[in-house]
Structure formats: C-alpha cells, structure tokens
Amino acid sequence: MQNMRKNRVDDGSYGNQCGECAQGIYVDCFVTDWGCEPFSLWQLEGDGGLSGTCNSGPVTRSSKRWLEAGLHPLRIEYFQRGGDAKLLFRYSGPDTQENMIVVPRQKLGFPRYIGFMKEVFDVSEDDPTMLPPAANLGAAYPNARLLYRMDDNFQNTGPGEGDLSDEVEMLARPLYIRWHGYFLIANGGEYIFRIRSDDGGRLTMGGRGLGGESAVVTNDGLQEGASTQDFRLFMLPGLHPVRIEFFWKPDASPVVSVERPPGIQVLYSGFDTGGYFLSVARDRAGRVTQNEFDCELRPSRAVWQNLEI
C-alpha cells in the first residue's frame, strides 16, 4: 500500500539484477522506489524468484494460533499469474474435532460496509483531456499509477464543497478517481440522474454479466467551471452495481476566467426522493454500500439455534 513511483535503476533497486531494467527497458518490468518486478524473469506464484515453487506442485504452509470463541477478522490473499493453479484454505481445532477440513460456509460472514471503495490514480504521464473509453469497463489510463485506495462515503464530493476539492487540489496533478459499489433503489420507477463535475465525470450502472453495464450519465472533457448533464432511466427496486469516475487536470494558465473548484456530484430524483434532487449517498451514505446483501455469506438460522449459550 505504498505510493508506487517509477524511477530509474539505482543502487537501491532490484533493477541492478535485471538485464532489461539495467538497459532502461521497462516493457516487462514494473520499477518502483522499492525495487523491480521483472515479470518475465521471476515466478511470482512461488514468491521466491528463480528458486520459487512454480511448476513444482502444491505447497502447504501451516501455523498455529490460539483463538477465543467468537468472530475474528480474516483476510486471504492469493496471486496467480497463469496455469492451472489453485488455493485451498483449511483449518483444524476444537470446532473440527481436530480434523483438518475446508472452512465451511457457515463459519464465514462478511460485514456490511456503508460506502464505496475509492481509488485515486496519478495520470500525469497520460495527461488526459477525456475520461477513459466507457468500453474499457472501468479500466484506468494506460500509465495510471495507483496512489491509494480507501473506503469512502461519497460525501462532500461536489465542486468546491470541501473534502474532495481540497484533496484534489492538494495533490496538484492530473488525477483519475473512481468509486464502485452498490446503490439502493427502494421504489422502482423513472428516475433522473444528474452529474455535476469539474472536470470530467461519468456514472455507470451494471447488469448481470460484464456485457450488462452501460454508462448512464457522462459529463466528459475539460470544464471551465462545473457543468451538468442529466439522463432519465427506469429503475427496478433493489441494489444496483455502480461505478463513478472522475478526472481532473490542473489549469496550466496562471489566470482563468471562471473559478474552477474540482469535484463531482451525483444526484438523482424520483420516487425515493419525493421529486427533489438528492445525492446518491443521501441518508449519511445509507444508500450506498460495497456489498450486495443477497450474496452475503452469513451463518444460517439453524446454525445459530444449535449454538450453546
């Protein structure tokens, strides 16, 4: 989760051991201030360089930990670069009568998070004047560098409102920011979606499968001051996957005719809002979430009934 910054080969970089990086060729490598990852040379699946475990069959790792009764936060990370690889996660202990078993679904739960996932990219090298093509399904620019990723309630994001404007101006470079998650419609019907942004903004909603998503509202291009675009759409009740994209480029001229506070605001109007235009994150972000509740893993009622208290 460090800021990934491209550099040239120096004494502190693994690039000194990579023939391509040493020649200034970065096609197959990602060079950062923390080293070099020459993908064509290292077998990243084994995480051990040339002596890694790739192509050597399954590898088992285990460790022990004392656990109190109750829920415990857990994160499983897995990377695969190709081939027919797989990850199996098992455990054993008092709950399993000391048998090593795959963790059953009844043991897993996912906390509901109110808000979106936000990703901020430095796109100085691409120096865009437009958003990436909508057909790219949310992919960033070719040379975009992820600065950070965080949970975000999508509050006070409008041009000049404060939080996001201050954040963007502080970074002071061409930026691409995207939020993704789910948006709740309680009452189906016709809605108007509105984007107000400086510079470019886009709202995309998804259906079932990759081919189901489409850009609902686009307010693209460099703006001299915030501008607005609307679109009418019939919405079914329930959670809808959404992606909000925003790019901003600092004005190169010392004087601009219109004050240009950066930011993006996504509003909607319809049955759920009483006809008023309100933020998609109204009700203290109660309308947006990172999780689709119907796909949430949680213990069944029968499991809870069998618990001894």
N, C-alpha and C positions, 0 to 999 in steps of 0.2 A: 504493500500500500504506500510505497514511497512515490514521490513525484519522479516519473520516468523522463529523463532528459537525455537527448542524444549528445554524444561527444565524439572526439577523435581519440585514436589509440594513445594511451599514455601509460606510465609505469604502473598505475593503479588499476589497469583494466585487463581482463582476461583476453582482450583482443590481441595482446602480445603473443599469445599462444595460438592464435587463429591466423592462418595464412591469408585468408580473404580480407579480414579486418586490417591486418598489417599493411595490405596494399590499398586500403581505402575502399574496398568493395563490400557493400553492406546489403546486397540483394538477399542473401540467405541468413543474415545475422541481424540481431537487434542489439545495438550497442548503447549502453547507458553509463551513467557515472558509477554504477555499481558492478559493472562488468559487461561481458559479451555472452550472448547465447547463440553460437553458430549451429543453427538447426540441422544443417546437413552433416555436421560432424558429431554432435552429441546425441545420444539416445536418451531423450528426456523422460521416457516412461520409467526407466530404471533410476533416474536421478543420480547417476554415478559416472557420467562421462563415457569414455570409451570402454570402461570396465563395468558398465551398468548391467541391469538384469534383462534388458530387452532381448527377445528371441531365446531366452534361457528357460522358459516355462514359468509356471506360477511361483510366486514367492510369498511366504507367510511371515507376518510380523505380529507379535502379541506383546501385551503388557498387562499389569495388574493394577487395580485401583480400588480402594475401599469406598463404597457408596452408601450414603444414608438412604433410607426409604423416602420416596418422593420423586418429583420431576427434576431432571437435570438437563441443562442446555448442552446441545451436541452439534458439532459441525463435522461433516465428512467431506473431504476434498479428494478429487480424483482427476488425473490428467491422462489422456490417451492421444497419441499422435498418429495412430493408424494401426491397421491389423485387427486381428480378432481377439482383442484384449477384454478383460472384464474385472470388476471389483466385487468381492464378496465380503460382507461385514457380519461377523458372528460374535456371540458372547456366551459366557457361562458363569454360573454363580448360584446362589441360593434360589433365585427365581426359576432356574432351569434344572434344578436337582443336579447341578454341576455338569450337565451335558452341554457341549458346545453346539449352539443352534443359531440359525439365522434370526436376527431380531424380528419378531412378529409385528405385524402392522398395528396390533392392539397396544403395543408399547410406545408407539410413536404419536406425536402430536405436533402441530405447527401453530405458533402463536399468531393471532391476527394482528396485523400492523395497520394502523390508521395513517395513511400517507402513501406517497410514491417513492420509487427508487430514482434517485437523481444522479446523473453522470455529467461531469464537466470536462471538456476536451479543449486543449490548446490547438488551434488550427492556423497558427501563424504561417506555417510553411505552405499551406494551401491558399491562404489569403482569399477566402470565398467572398462572392457577392450574391450568392444564392444558397439556399438550403441544398443538401444532397438530394439526388433524384428520389422521389417517393417510391419508385420501383425497387430501390435498394433495400426495402423492408427495414428501415431504421438504421442501416449501416452508416457510420460516420465517414468523414472525408478520408481519402487515401493515406494522408500523412498525419492524421489526427493523433494526439498524444493524450492519453487519459491523465488528468491532473488528480482527480479524486472522485470517489463515489460515496454517497451518503443517503440516509433516509431523509425525506423532505415532505412537509405537509402542504406544499404548494400555496403558502400564504404570503401575502405582500410581495407578489412577483411582478405586478404591473409596472409599466414605465414610470419611473420616478416615485414609486410607492415607498421605497426604503431598502428592505433587506436584500432583494436580488439586485436592484440597481447599484447599491453600494458594493456588493460582492463583485459584480461585473466590472465596475469602474476601477476597483482596487486591483484586479488582475491586469487591466490595461493592455489587452492584447486581443486579437481575433479569437472568439470563443464559439464553441458549439456545445449546447446543453440540451440534454434530453431527459424527460421524466417518463416512466412507464409504470403501469399498474392497472387497476380496475376502477370503473366509475359506476356508481349505483343510480339507476332509474327506478323509482318506486311505482310510478304510474305511467303506463305506456301511452303513446300518442305522438303528435307532431311537436318537435322542439326546434328552436332556433339556437344555433351555436355561433358564438362570436369570438374572434381573436382580435386583440388589440396589442400591437407589438412594435418595437423598435430595437433591432432591425427585423429580420425575417422570423416568422412563426408558422407552425403547422400542427394541426390536430388530426391524428389518425386513429380510426377505430377498427378493431379486428372482428372477424367472424370465425367460424370453425375452419381450422387449417390455415396454412400460410397464404393461400390464394384468397382468403376471405377478407383480408384487411384492405382498407381504402382510405385515402386522405379525405377527411370531411371538410375542413376549412384550411385554406392556405393563404397566408399574407406574406409573400416572399419578396426578396430583394432588399437592397439597402434603402432605408427610410430616412427622410429628413424630418424628424419628429414622428411620433407614434401615429399609425394608421390602423384602420379597422376593416375586417371582412366578416360577412355573415353567410350562413348556409342553413336551410331548413331540412330536417331529417325526421322520419318517423322512427320512434324508438320503442322497443319492447321492454317490459319491466325486467329488472334483474341487473346483474353486474356485467359490464361491458369492458373488454380489454381496450386500453387506450395508450397512445404514445403522444407526448407533447414535445415538439422540437423547437429550438430557438438558436439563432446565430446572431452575433453582434460583432461589428468591426469598428474600432475607434476611428473617429473622423481625423483625416490627416491634415486638414486645413486648420490654421490657428483660429479662424473666425467662422462661425456658422450662423446662418440667418435665423434658424429655429433651434431652441434648446432641445437637446437630444438625450433625454434620460433613457438608458437601456432597460429592457424588461419585456415580459409577455404576460398577458392576462387572458384567460379563457373563461368566457361566460356562457350561460345557457338560460333559455326562457321557455316555459311551457307549463304543463300541469303541475309538476313538482314545485314550481317557483311562484305559483299564483299569477303568472304573466309578467313578473318582474325579471330583469336580467341579474342573475346572481352568479358568483364564482362556482366552478365545478367543485371546488374544495370548501363549499359553504358548510355551516354547522361544525366549525372547528375541524375541518377536513374529514368530517364524518361520512362524506360521500365518496371518498377515495380510499383505496386500500391496495396493498401489494399482493393480497391473496384472494383467490376465488373460493369463497366459503364452501361451495358444493364439493370441491376437490380436496378439502382439508382432511388430513389424517387425524383421527382422534379415537380414544377408546370407545367401544360400543357400550350401550346401556347394560348389556348382560355382564360385561367385564366389571363395571362399577358395582353391580349388585352382588358380585361374588367376592368383593373385597372385604376383608375382616377389619373392623374398626375397634 
